[in-house]
Amino acid sequence: MKKTQSKKTSGLSRRVHFPGDEQRLRWLPVLLDSYAAIDTGVAIAVRGEEKRRKVKLACTKGCGNCCAHQKDLPVYPHEVVGIYWYVSEKMASPLREVLRSRLAGHMPGSACPFLIDHACSIHPIRPIGCRQFNVFGAPCAEGEDPYYTRRHDVLDPLPDYTDRAFAAVLPFYNMKEDDSARAVRLIRSQIMNLQTYDWKKLVALLDQTAAEKKE
């Protein structure tokens, strides 16, 4: 996995690259472009909010409170495909076996199954909703959803960058940019909840992959 930093977004975000996989999987480059747009928008919004309100971002490495307590984690079909690919092809053992166990036993209402040892096990390919959820001031308390307890501390994503991110994945859905606004609305309408999504097929894929490696 490689990271590059473009001149346009210098100091803001980095686009993750998987050169060989991107040549093989036509949908992967547009997914990574989409995430780069989101990360850039988030970086700009965070910097602007910190300057305007004189507050600091509370989200830090190792803090997985929102991953543990949020009941509604949005995910889209193109993101699910990305997660399947990353987990089955890029994730190394023994983390993959730990995740397989968590996915198999996952129940709605429990912590995000991809949260392992207070860290996101699919961080490079994590969904848009996870990337955009940022809190200022104080970290989330156990069981707290700051969107309801202190909405003013939750980052408001920049709509322009969110729209760019969805427009970037139009090829995944075989949609053209002739009417990008309508196409983006159609993609948004396919939103799902990561917490209630059925991950049994991913578990089966991991079992298949493990069996093939033993042969």
Secondary structure, DSSP 8 states (H G I E B T S, - for coil): -EEE--STTTTT--EEE-HHHHHH-THHHHHHHHHHHHHHHHHHHHHHHHHHH---B---TT--HHHHH-S--EE-HHHHHHHHHIIIII--TTHHHHHHHHHHT--TTS--TTEETTEETTGGG--HHHHH--BBSS---TT--HHHH-GGGB----HHHHHHHHHHTGGGGT--GGGHHHHHHHHHTT-EETTTS--HHHHHHHHHHHHHHH-
